[in-house]
Structure formats: structure tokens, C-alpha cells
Amino acid sequence: MPEKEITYIHQNLVEKAKQNDRPAQSQMYEFYFKAIFNSCHRIVTDSFVAEDIMHDSFIEAFKT
């Protein structure tokens, strides 16, 4: 069976964000904040705490 090719649809965006490109970081935030918030909220069950964790996660991810 041939291996399945994996396509990273946001690879270019990730590379730009890693280079401290603010518009790319903003776009990544817009793409992923809901999914990350939902994951955090399932773990901590407090929406305010989940939002803090989500924001802290993005800040940590975008540190250079």
C-alpha cells in the first residue's frame, strides 16, 4: 500500500509566523483560537481560565 502524502496547508503561514511576521501570527490566531479555546475549556471547564490559557499559549508560541 503506498504511503499517504501529508499536505500541510498552513506551512507557509507557520514559517512566516516563526519569523515574527505579525500579520501571519494574527491570521494563525484567527484560524486556531476557537479550537484551542475549546480544547482548554474541556480540560479546565472554566471559560475565563480557558481563555487565559489559550492567550498564554499563543504568546508562548509566538515568542522569538
PDB file of N, H, CA, C and O in Angstrom:
ATOM      1  N   MET A   1       0.855  -1.183   0.000  1.00  0.00           N
ATOM      2  CA  MET A   1       0.000   0.000   0.000  1.00  0.00           C
ATOM      3  C   MET A   1       0.900   1.246   0.000  1.00  0.00           C
ATOM      4  O   MET A   1       1.802   1.344   0.832  1.00  0.00           O
ATOM      5  N   PRO A   2       0.672   2.192  -0.913  1.00  0.00           N
ATOM      6  CA  PRO A   2       1.503   3.403  -0.946  1.00  0.00           C
ATOM      7  C   PRO A   2       1.231   4.279   0.271  1.00  0.00           C
ATOM      8  O   PRO A   2       0.123   4.326   0.806  1.00  0.00           O
ATOM      9  N   GLU A   3       2.289   4.970   0.684  1.00  0.00           N
ATOM     10  H   GLU A   3       3.189   4.932   0.250  1.00  0.00           H
ATOM     11  CA  GLU A   3       2.125   5.882   1.827  1.00  0.00           C
ATOM     12  C   GLU A   3       1.293   7.081   1.406  1.00  0.00           C
ATOM     13  O   GLU A   3       1.379   7.563   0.277  1.00  0.00           O
ATOM     14  N   LYS A   4       0.496   7.540   2.338  1.00  0.00           N
ATOM     15  H   LYS A   4       0.426   7.148   3.255  1.00  0.00           H
ATOM     16  CA  LYS A   4      -0.350   8.708   2.090  1.00  0.00           C
ATOM     17  C   LYS A   4       0.506   9.971   2.208  1.00  0.00           C
ATOM     18  O   LYS A   4       1.258  10.136   3.168  1.00  0.00           O
ATOM     19  N   GLU A   5       0.383  10.852   1.227  1.00  0.00           N
ATOM     20  H   GLU A   5      -0.227  10.719   0.446  1.00  0.00           H
ATOM     21  CA  GLU A   5       1.128  12.100   1.267  1.00  0.00           C
ATOM     22  C   GLU A   5       0.406  13.077   2.185  1.00  0.00           C
ATOM     23  O   GLU A   5      -0.805  13.268   2.078  1.00  0.00           O
ATOM     24  N   ILE A   6       1.156  13.688   3.082  1.00  0.00           N
ATOM     25  H   ILE A   6       2.140  13.533   3.169  1.00  0.00           H
ATOM     26  CA  ILE A   6       0.587  14.643   4.017  1.00  0.00           C
ATOM     27  C   ILE A   6       0.779  16.048   3.458  1.00  0.00           C
ATOM     28  O   ILE A   6       1.880  16.420   3.053  1.00  0.00           O
ATOM     29  N   THR A   7      -0.291  16.813   3.440  1.00  0.00           N
ATOM     30  H   THR A   7      -1.185  16.511   3.770  1.00  0.00           H
ATOM     31  CA  THR A   7      -0.239  18.195   2.963  1.00  0.00           C
ATOM     32  C   THR A   7      -0.435  19.121   4.158  1.00  0.00           C
ATOM     33  O   THR A   7      -1.425  19.026   4.882  1.00  0.00           O
ATOM     34  N   TYR A   8       0.520  20.009   4.346  1.00  0.00           N
ATOM     35  H   TYR A   8       1.325  20.086   3.757  1.00  0.00           H
ATOM     36  CA  TYR A   8       0.423  20.993   5.418  1.00  0.00           C
ATOM     37  C   TYR A   8      -0.094  22.291   4.802  1.00  0.00           C
ATOM     38  O   TYR A   8       0.666  23.047   4.197  1.00  0.00           O
ATOM     39  N   ILE A   9      -1.374  22.537   4.957  1.00  0.00           N
ATOM     40  H   ILE A   9      -1.992  21.923   5.447  1.00  0.00           H
ATOM     41  CA  ILE A   9      -1.998  23.655   4.253  1.00  0.00           C
ATOM     42  C   ILE A   9      -1.572  25.028   4.783  1.00  0.00           C
ATOM     43  O   ILE A   9      -1.699  26.031   4.082  1.00  0.00           O
ATOM     44  N   HIS A  10      -1.076  25.070   6.001  1.00  0.00           N
ATOM     45  H   HIS A  10      -0.973  24.255   6.571  1.00  0.00           H
ATOM     46  CA  HIS A  10      -0.668  26.352   6.576  1.00  0.00           C
ATOM     47  C   HIS A  10       0.843  26.435   6.781  1.00  0.00           C
ATOM     48  O   HIS A  10       1.313  27.250   7.575  1.00  0.00           O
ATOM     49  N   GLN A  11       1.604  25.607   6.081  1.00  0.00           N
ATOM     50  H   GLN A  11       1.222  24.944   5.437  1.00  0.00           H
ATOM     51  CA  GLN A  11       3.057  25.588   6.275  1.00  0.00           C
ATOM     52  C   GLN A  11       3.689  26.954   6.025  1.00  0.00           C
ATOM     53  O   GLN A  11       4.526  27.397   6.811  1.00  0.00           O
ATOM     54  N   ASN A  12       3.300  27.624   4.946  1.00  0.00           N
ATOM     55  H   ASN A  12       2.620  27.264   4.307  1.00  0.00           H
ATOM     56  CA  ASN A  12       3.852  28.939   4.629  1.00  0.00           C
ATOM     57  C   ASN A  12       3.512  29.946   5.726  1.00  0.00           C
ATOM     58  O   ASN A  12       4.350  30.760   6.115  1.00  0.00           O
ATOM     59  N   LEU A  13       2.293  29.882   6.212  1.00  0.00           N
ATOM     60  H   LEU A  13       1.613  29.221   5.896  1.00  0.00           H
ATOM     61  CA  LEU A  13       1.858  30.773   7.286  1.00  0.00           C
ATOM     62  C   LEU A  13       2.644  30.519   8.571  1.00  0.00           C
ATOM     63  O   LEU A  13       3.037  31.462   9.258  1.00  0.00           O
ATOM     64  N   VAL A  14       2.868  29.264   8.890  1.00  0.00           N
ATOM     65  H   VAL A  14       2.549  28.498   8.332  1.00  0.00           H
ATOM     66  CA  VAL A  14       3.644  28.899  10.085  1.00  0.00           C
ATOM     67  C   VAL A  14       5.073  29.435   9.965  1.00  0.00           C
ATOM     68  O   VAL A  14       5.615  29.990  10.921  1.00  0.00           O
ATOM     69  N   GLU A  15       5.671  29.267   8.800  1.00  0.00           N
ATOM     70  H   GLU A  15       5.230  28.817   8.024  1.00  0.00           H
ATOM     71  CA  GLU A  15       7.041  29.751   8.598  1.00  0.00           C
ATOM     72  C   GLU A  15       7.126  31.262   8.776  1.00  0.00           C
ATOM     73  O   GLU A  15       8.066  31.758   9.397  1.00  0.00           O
ATOM     74  N   LYS A  16       6.166  31.993   8.243  1.00  0.00           N
ATOM     75  H   LYS A  16       5.402  31.590   7.738  1.00  0.00           H
ATOM     76  CA  LYS A  16       6.144  33.449   8.412  1.00  0.00           C
ATOM     77  C   LYS A  16       5.947  33.824   9.878  1.00  0.00           C
ATOM     78  O   LYS A  16       6.610  34.732  10.380  1.00  0.00           O
ATOM     79  N   ALA A  17       5.049  33.140  10.562  1.00  0.00           N
ATOM     80  H   ALA A  17       4.509  32.402  10.155  1.00  0.00           H
ATOM     81  CA  ALA A  17       4.794  33.432  11.979  1.00  0.00           C
ATOM     82  C   ALA A  17       6.043  33.183  12.815  1.00  0.00           C
ATOM     83  O   ALA A  17       6.324  33.924  13.757  1.00  0.00           O
ATOM     84  N   LYS A  18       6.796  32.131  12.468  1.00  0.00           N
ATOM     85  H   LYS A  18       6.568  31.528  11.703  1.00  0.00           H
ATOM     86  CA  LYS A  18       8.034  31.828  13.186  1.00  0.00           C
ATOM     87  C   LYS A  18       9.079  32.921  12.989  1.00  0.00           C
ATOM     88  O   LYS A  18       9.982  33.074  13.812  1.00  0.00           O
ATOM     89  N   GLN A  19       8.961  33.679  11.901  1.00  0.00           N
ATOM     90  H   GLN A  19       8.228  33.554  11.232  1.00  0.00           H
ATOM     91  CA  GLN A  19       9.887  34.779  11.620  1.00  0.00           C
ATOM     92  C   GLN A  19       9.370  36.106  12.172  1.00  0.00           C
ATOM     93  O   GLN A  19       9.838  37.175  11.780  1.00  0.00           O
ATOM     94  N   ASN A  20       8.412  36.028  13.075  1.00  0.00           N
ATOM     95  H   ASN A  20       8.033  35.159  13.394  1.00  0.00           H
ATOM     96  CA  ASN A  20       7.849  37.190  13.769  1.00  0.00           C
ATOM     97  C   ASN A  20       7.045  38.105  12.848  1.00  0.00           C
ATOM     98  O   ASN A  20       6.989  39.314  13.071  1.00  0.00           O
ATOM     99  N   ASP A  21       6.430  37.539  11.825  1.00  0.00           N
ATOM    100  H   ASP A  21       6.476  36.557  11.644  1.00  0.00           H
ATOM    101  CA  ASP A  21       5.563  38.288  10.917  1.00  0.00           C
ATOM    102  C   ASP A  21       4.208  38.452  11.611  1.00  0.00           C
ATOM    103  O   ASP A  21       3.442  37.495  11.720  1.00  0.00           O
ATOM    104  N   ARG A  22       3.917  39.665  12.078  1.00  0.00           N
ATOM    105  H   ARG A  22       4.540  40.443  11.989  1.00  0.00           H
ATOM    106  CA  ARG A  22       2.709  39.921  12.862  1.00  0.00           C
ATOM    107  C   ARG A  22       1.411  39.613  12.113  1.00  0.00           C
ATOM    108  O   ARG A  22       0.510  39.019  12.705  1.00  0.00           O
ATOM    109  N   PRO A  23       1.274  39.992  10.831  1.00  0.00           N
ATOM    110  CA  PRO A  23       0.045  39.615  10.130  1.00  0.00           C
ATOM    111  C   PRO A  23      -0.139  38.096  10.043  1.00  0.00           C
ATOM    112  O   PRO A  23      -1.262  37.604  10.153  1.00  0.00           O
ATOM    113  N   ALA A  24       0.936  37.365   9.850  1.00  0.00           N
ATOM    114  H   ALA A  24       1.848  37.766   9.760  1.00  0.00           H
ATOM    115  CA  ALA A  24       0.841  35.900   9.803  1.00  0.00           C
ATOM    116  C   ALA A  24       0.433  35.356  11.170  1.00  0.00           C
ATOM    117  O   ALA A  24      -0.378  34.433  11.255  1.00  0.00           O
ATOM    118  N   GLN A  25       0.990  35.921  12.233  1.00  0.00           N
ATOM    119  H   GLN A  25       1.649  36.670  12.163  1.00  0.00           H
ATOM    120  CA  GLN A  25       0.613  35.482  13.576  1.00  0.00           C
ATOM    121  C   GLN A  25      -0.858  35.775  13.852  1.00  0.00           C
ATOM    122  O   GLN A  25      -1.558  34.958  14.451  1.00  0.00           O
ATOM    123  N   SER A  26      -1.318  36.933  13.418  1.00  0.00           N
ATOM    124  H   SER A  26      -0.750  37.596  12.932  1.00  0.00           H
ATOM    125  CA  SER A  26      -2.722  37.287  13.597  1.00  0.00           C
ATOM    126  C   SER A  26      -3.630  36.325  12.830  1.00  0.00           C
ATOM    127  O   SER A  26      -4.676  35.913  13.330  1.00  0.00           O
ATOM    128  N   GLN A  27      -3.222  35.979  11.625  1.00  0.00           N
ATOM    129  H   GLN A  27      -2.372  36.314  11.219  1.00  0.00           H
ATOM    130  CA  GLN A  27      -4.013  35.058  10.826  1.00  0.00           C
ATOM    131  C   GLN A  27      -4.034  33.667  11.466  1.00  0.00           C
ATOM    132  O   GLN A  27      -5.072  33.004  11.470  1.00  0.00           O
ATOM    133  N   MET A  28      -2.908  33.229  12.000  1.00  0.00           N
ATOM    134  H   MET A  28      -2.066  33.768  11.997  1.00  0.00           H
ATOM    135  CA  MET A  28      -2.875  31.933  12.688  1.00  0.00           C
ATOM    136  C   MET A  28      -3.808  31.955  13.897  1.00  0.00           C
ATOM    137  O   MET A  28      -4.527  30.989  14.153  1.00  0.00           O
ATOM    138  N   TYR A  29      -3.792  33.056  14.630  1.00  0.00           N
ATOM    139  H   TYR A  29      -3.209  33.841  14.421  1.00  0.00           H
ATOM    140  CA  TYR A  29      -4.682  33.195  15.785  1.00  0.00           C
ATOM    141  C   TYR A  29      -6.136  33.043  15.338  1.00  0.00           C
ATOM    142  O   TYR A  29      -6.909  32.307  15.951  1.00  0.00           O
ATOM    143  N   GLU A  30      -6.501  33.746  14.265  1.00  0.00           N
ATOM    144  H   GLU A  30      -5.873  34.344  13.766  1.00  0.00           H
ATOM    145  CA  GLU A  30      -7.876  33.676  13.761  1.00  0.00           C
ATOM    146  C   GLU A  30      -8.258  32.261  13.326  1.00  0.00           C
ATOM    147  O   GLU A  30      -9.390  31.828  13.540  1.00  0.00           O
ATOM    148  N   PHE A  31      -7.322  31.548  12.722  1.00  0.00           N
ATOM    149  H   PHE A  31      -6.402  31.900  12.548  1.00  0.00           H
ATOM    150  CA  PHE A  31      -7.596  30.184  12.270  1.00  0.00           C
ATOM    151  C   PHE A  31      -7.779  29.207  13.432  1.00  0.00           C
ATOM    152  O   PHE A  31      -8.612  28.304  13.357  1.00  0.00           O
ATOM    153  N   TYR A  32      -7.005  29.384  14.504  1.00  0.00           N
ATOM    154  H   TYR A  32      -6.328  30.117  14.565  1.00  0.00           H
ATOM    155  CA  TYR A  32      -6.900  28.337  15.514  1.00  0.00           C
ATOM    156  C   TYR A  32      -7.453  28.669  16.904  1.00  0.00           C
ATOM    157  O   TYR A  32      -7.544  27.771  17.741  1.00  0.00           O
ATOM    158  N   PHE A  33      -7.824  29.916  17.178  1.00  0.00           N
ATOM    159  H   PHE A  33      -7.751  30.645  16.498  1.00  0.00           H
ATOM    160  CA  PHE A  33      -8.193  30.255  18.554  1.00  0.00           C
ATOM    161  C   PHE A  33      -9.403  29.480  19.057  1.00  0.00           C
ATOM    162  O   PHE A  33      -9.441  29.101  20.227  1.00  0.00           O
ATOM    163  N   LYS A  34     -10.392  29.234  18.203  1.00  0.00           N
ATOM    164  H   LYS A  34     -10.361  29.542  17.252  1.00  0.00           H
ATOM    165  CA  LYS A  34     -11.588  28.517  18.662  1.00  0.00           C
ATOM    166  C   LYS A  34     -11.264  27.077  19.047  1.00  0.00           C
ATOM    167  O   LYS A  34     -11.726  26.582  20.075  1.00  0.00           O
ATOM    168  N   ALA A  35     -10.475  26.418  18.223  1.00  0.00           N
ATOM    169  H   ALA A  35     -10.099  26.821  17.388  1.00  0.00           H
ATOM    170  CA  ALA A  35     -10.116  25.027  18.505  1.00  0.00           C
ATOM    171  C   ALA A  35      -9.281  24.928  19.779  1.00  0.00           C
ATOM    172  O   ALA A  35      -9.485  24.026  20.591  1.00  0.00           O
ATOM    173  N   ILE A  36      -8.345  25.854  19.951  1.00  0.00           N
ATOM    174  H   ILE A  36      -8.179  26.587  19.291  1.00  0.00           H
ATOM    175  CA  ILE A  36      -7.500  25.819  21.150  1.00  0.00           C
ATOM    176  C   ILE A  36      -8.329  26.163  22.381  1.00  0.00           C
ATOM    177  O   ILE A  36      -8.191  25.523  23.423  1.00  0.00           O
ATOM    178  N   PHE A  37      -9.192  27.174  22.264  1.00  0.00           N
ATOM    179  H   PHE A  37      -9.304  27.694  21.417  1.00  0.00           H
ATOM    180  CA  PHE A  37     -10.059  27.511  23.392  1.00  0.00           C
ATOM    181  C   PHE A  37     -10.922  26.310  23.788  1.00  0.00           C
ATOM    182  O   PHE A  37     -11.031  25.984  24.970  1.00  0.00           O
ATOM    183  N   ASN A  38     -11.527  25.658  22.806  1.00  0.00           N
ATOM    184  H   ASN A  38     -11.438  25.922  21.846  1.00  0.00           H
ATOM    185  CA  ASN A  38     -12.388  24.510  23.105  1.00  0.00           C
ATOM    186  C   ASN A  38     -11.619  23.389  23.788  1.00  0.00           C
ATOM    187  O   ASN A  38     -12.132  22.758  24.712  1.00  0.00           O
ATOM    188  N   SER A  39     -10.401  23.139  23.345  1.00  0.00           N
ATOM    189  H   SER A  39      -9.984  23.652  22.594  1.00  0.00           H
ATOM    190  CA  SER A  39      -9.576  22.108  23.982  1.00  0.00           C
ATOM    191  C   SER A  39      -9.268  22.493  25.429  1.00  0.00           C
ATOM    192  O   SER A  39      -9.373  21.664  26.333  1.00  0.00           O
ATOM    193  N   CYS A  40      -8.892  23.740  25.639  1.00  0.00           N
ATOM    194  H   CYS A  40      -8.807  24.413  24.904  1.00  0.00           H
ATOM    195  CA  CYS A  40      -8.598  24.215  27.002  1.00  0.00           C
ATOM    196  C   CYS A  40      -9.843  24.137  27.878  1.00  0.00           C
ATOM    197  O   CYS A  40      -9.770  23.728  29.036  1.00  0.00           O
ATOM    198  N   HIS A  41     -10.973  24.527  27.326  1.00  0.00           N
ATOM    199  H   HIS A  41     -11.032  24.859  26.385  1.00  0.00           H
ATOM    200  CA  HIS A  41     -12.212  24.555  28.097  1.00  0.00           C
ATOM    201  C   HIS A  41     -12.646  23.153  28.520  1.00  0.00           C
ATOM    202  O   HIS A  41     -13.184  22.972  29.612  1.00  0.00           O
ATOM    203  N   ARG A  42     -12.418  22.172  27.665  1.00  0.00           N
ATOM    204  H   ARG A  42     -11.981  22.320  26.778  1.00  0.00           H
ATOM    205  CA  ARG A  42     -12.742  20.789  28.038  1.00  0.00           C
ATOM    206  C   ARG A  42     -11.899  20.320  29.213  1.00  0.00           C
ATOM    207  O   ARG A  42     -12.345  19.505  30.021  1.00  0.00           O
ATOM    208  N   ILE A  43     -10.680  20.839  29.304  1.00  0.00           N
ATOM    209  H   ILE A  43     -10.318  21.501  28.647  1.00  0.00           H
ATOM    210  CA  ILE A  43      -9.778  20.408  30.380  1.00  0.00           C
ATOM    211  C   ILE A  43     -10.078  21.133  31.678  1.00  0.00           C
ATOM    212  O   ILE A  43     -10.174  20.498  32.728  1.00  0.00           O
ATOM    213  N   VAL A  44     -10.231  22.464  31.626  1.00  0.00           N
ATOM    214  H   VAL A  44     -10.154  22.979  30.773  1.00  0.00           H
ATOM    215  CA  VAL A  44     -10.379  23.234  32.871  1.00  0.00           C
ATOM    216  C   VAL A  44     -11.820  23.581  33.212  1.00  0.00           C
ATOM    217  O   VAL A  44     -12.091  23.947  34.356  1.00  0.00           O
ATOM    218  N   THR A  45     -12.741  23.485  32.292  1.00  0.00           N
ATOM    219  H   THR A  45     -12.522  23.188  31.363  1.00  0.00           H
ATOM    220  CA  THR A  45     -14.184  23.738  32.433  1.00  0.00           C
ATOM    221  C   THR A  45     -14.574  25.153  32.871  1.00  0.00           C
ATOM    222  O   THR A  45     -15.760  25.425  33.055  1.00  0.00           O
ATOM    223  N   ASP A  46     -13.634  26.031  33.039  1.00  0.00           N
ATOM    224  H   ASP A  46     -12.671  25.810  32.890  1.00  0.00           H
ATOM    225  CA  ASP A  46     -13.919  27.433  33.379  1.00  0.00           C
ATOM    226  C   ASP A  46     -13.528  28.265  32.163  1.00  0.00           C
ATOM    227  O   ASP A  46     -12.362  28.276  31.767  1.00  0.00           O
ATOM    228  N   SER A  47     -14.494  28.962  31.569  1.00  0.00           N
ATOM    229  H   SER A  47     -15.441  28.953  31.891  1.00  0.00           H
ATOM    230  CA  SER A  47     -14.218  29.661  30.318  1.00  0.00           C
ATOM    231  C   SER A  47     -13.201  30.791  30.472  1.00  0.00           C
ATOM    232  O   SER A  47     -12.431  31.054  29.548  1.00  0.00           O
ATOM    233  N   PHE A  48     -13.187  31.461  31.623  1.00  0.00           N
ATOM    234  H   PHE A  48     -13.813  31.247  32.374  1.00  0.00           H
ATOM    235  CA  PHE A  48     -12.214  32.530  31.831  1.00  0.00           C
ATOM    236  C   PHE A  48     -10.796  31.969  31.937  1.00  0.00           C
ATOM    237  O   PHE A  48      -9.859  32.532  31.371  1.00  0.00           O
ATOM    238  N   VAL A  49     -10.646  30.887  32.644  1.00  0.00           N
ATOM    239  H   VAL A  49     -11.408  30.430  33.103  1.00  0.00           H
ATOM    240  CA  VAL A  49      -9.338  30.237  32.771  1.00  0.00           C
ATOM    241  C   VAL A  49      -8.904  29.673  31.419  1.00  0.00           C
ATOM    242  O   VAL A  49      -7.737  29.782  31.044  1.00  0.00           O
ATOM    243  N   ALA A  50      -9.837  29.075  30.695  1.00  0.00           N
ATOM    244  H   ALA A  50     -10.785  28.987  31.000  1.00  0.00           H
ATOM    245  CA  ALA A  50      -9.531  28.520  29.378  1.00  0.00           C
ATOM    246  C   ALA A  50      -9.053  29.619  28.429  1.00  0.00           C
ATOM    247  O   ALA A  50      -8.117  29.411  27.657  1.00  0.00           O
ATOM    248  N   GLU A  51      -9.687  30.773  28.488  1.00  0.00           N
ATOM    249  H   GLU A  51     -10.447  30.942  29.116  1.00  0.00           H
ATOM    250  CA  GLU A  51      -9.276  31.891  27.638  1.00  0.00           C
ATOM    251  C   GLU A  51      -7.875  32.372  27.999  1.00  0.00           C
ATOM    252  O   GLU A  51      -7.072  32.660  27.111  1.00  0.00           O
ATOM    253  N   ASP A  52      -7.575  32.460  29.293  1.00  0.00           N
ATOM    254  H   ASP A  52      -8.227  32.226  30.014  1.00  0.00           H
ATOM    255  CA  ASP A  52      -6.229  32.844  29.730  1.00  0.00           C
ATOM    256  C   ASP A  52      -5.181  31.853  29.235  1.00  0.00           C
ATOM    257  O   ASP A  52      -4.120  32.247  28.752  1.00  0.00           O
ATOM    258  N   ILE A  53      -5.486  30.573  29.358  1.00  0.00           N
ATOM    259  H   ILE A  53      -6.349  30.253  29.750  1.00  0.00           H
ATOM    260  CA  ILE A  53      -4.549  29.540  28.901  1.00  0.00           C
ATOM    261  C   ILE A  53      -4.343  29.648  27.396  1.00  0.00           C
ATOM    262  O   ILE A  53      -3.220  29.536  26.905  1.00  0.00           O
ATOM    263  N   MET A  54      -5.432  29.864  26.670  1.00  0.00           N
ATOM    264  H   MET A  54      -6.344  29.954  27.069  1.00  0.00           H
ATOM    265  CA  MET A  54      -5.347  29.991  25.213  1.00  0.00           C
ATOM    266  C   MET A  54      -4.456  31.164  24.829  1.00  0.00           C
ATOM    267  O   MET A  54      -3.567  31.021  23.990  1.00  0.00           O
ATOM    268  N   HIS A  55      -4.690  32.323  25.439  1.00  0.00           N
ATOM    269  H   HIS A  55      -5.412  32.439  26.121  1.00  0.00           H
ATOM    270  CA  HIS A  55      -3.877  33.506  25.122  1.00  0.00           C
ATOM    271  C   HIS A  55      -2.417  33.270  25.490  1.00  0.00           C
ATOM    272  O   HIS A  55      -1.522  33.609  24.716  1.00  0.00           O
ATOM    273  N   ASP A  56      -2.172  32.699  26.651  1.00  0.00           N
ATOM    274  H   ASP A  56      -2.899  32.424  27.280  1.00  0.00           H
ATOM    275  CA  ASP A  56      -0.798  32.413  27.067  1.00  0.00           C
ATOM    276  C   ASP A  56      -0.115  31.448  26.105  1.00  0.00           C
ATOM    277  O   ASP A  56       1.084  31.561  25.852  1.00  0.00           O
ATOM    278  N   SER A  57      -0.874  30.511  25.577  1.00  0.00           N
ATOM    279  H   SER A  57      -1.848  30.420  25.783  1.00  0.00           H
ATOM    280  CA  SER A  57      -0.324  29.547  24.624  1.00  0.00           C
ATOM    281  C   SER A  57       0.127  30.240  23.343  1.00  0.00           C
ATOM    282  O   SER A  57       1.199  29.945  22.814  1.00  0.00           O
ATOM    283  N   PHE A  58      -0.691  31.157  22.849  1.00  0.00           N
ATOM    284  H   PHE A  58      -1.562  31.397  23.278  1.00  0.00           H
ATOM    285  CA  PHE A  58      -0.300  31.887  21.645  1.00  0.00           C
ATOM    286  C   PHE A  58       0.905  32.779  21.915  1.00  0.00           C
ATOM    287  O   PHE A  58       1.808  32.866  21.083  1.00  0.00           O
ATOM    288  N   ILE A  59       0.929  33.433  23.054  1.00  0.00           N
ATOM    289  H   ILE A  59       0.195  33.362  23.730  1.00  0.00           H
ATOM    290  CA  ILE A  59       2.063  34.284  23.390  1.00  0.00           C
ATOM    291  C   ILE A  59       3.348  33.449  23.430  1.00  0.00           C
ATOM    292  O   ILE A  59       4.376  33.853  22.887  1.00  0.00           O
ATOM    293  N   GLU A  60       3.280  32.304  24.066  1.00  0.00           N
ATOM    294  H   GLU A  60       2.445  31.975  24.507  1.00  0.00           H
ATOM    295  CA  GLU A  60       4.449  31.421  24.159  1.00  0.00           C
ATOM    296  C   GLU A  60       4.850  30.912  22.769  1.00  0.00           C
ATOM    297  O   GLU A  60       6.038  30.842  22.456  1.00  0.00           O
ATOM    298  N   ALA A  61       3.880  30.563  21.949  1.00  0.00           N
ATOM    299  H   ALA A  61       2.914  30.621  22.204  1.00  0.00           H
ATOM    300  CA  ALA A  61       4.171  30.045  20.614  1.00  0.00           C
ATOM    301  C   ALA A  61       4.823  31.108  19.734  1.00  0.00           C
ATOM    302  O   ALA A  61       5.655  30.779  18.888  1.00  0.00           O
ATOM    303  N   PHE A  62       4.462  32.367  19.917  1.00  0.00           N
ATOM    304  H   PHE A  62       3.787  32.635  20.604  1.00  0.00           H
ATOM    305  CA  PHE A  62       4.976  33.424  19.061  1.00  0.00           C
ATOM    306  C   PHE A  62       6.233  34.102  19.614  1.00  0.00           C
ATOM    307  O   PHE A  62       6.760  35.023  18.991  1.00  0.00           O
ATOM    308  N   LYS A  63       6.712  33.662  20.765  1.00  0.00           N
ATOM    309  H   LYS A  63       6.284  32.913  21.271  1.00  0.00           H
ATOM    310  CA  LYS A  63       7.962  34.220  21.294  1.00  0.00           C
ATOM    311  C   LYS A  63       9.098  33.880  20.353  1.00  0.00           C
ATOM    312  O   LYS A  63       9.141  32.799  19.765  1.00  0.00           O
ATOM    313  N   THR A  64      10.015  34.822  20.222  1.00  0.00           N
ATOM    314  H   THR A  64       9.980  35.700  20.699  1.00  0.00           H
ATOM    315  CA  THR A  64      11.178  34.544  19.376  1.00  0.00           C
ATOM    316  C   THR A  64      12.421  34.379  20.191  1.00  0.00           C
ATOM    317  O   THR A  64      13.495  34.140  19.638  1.00  0.00           O
TER     318      THR A  64
END
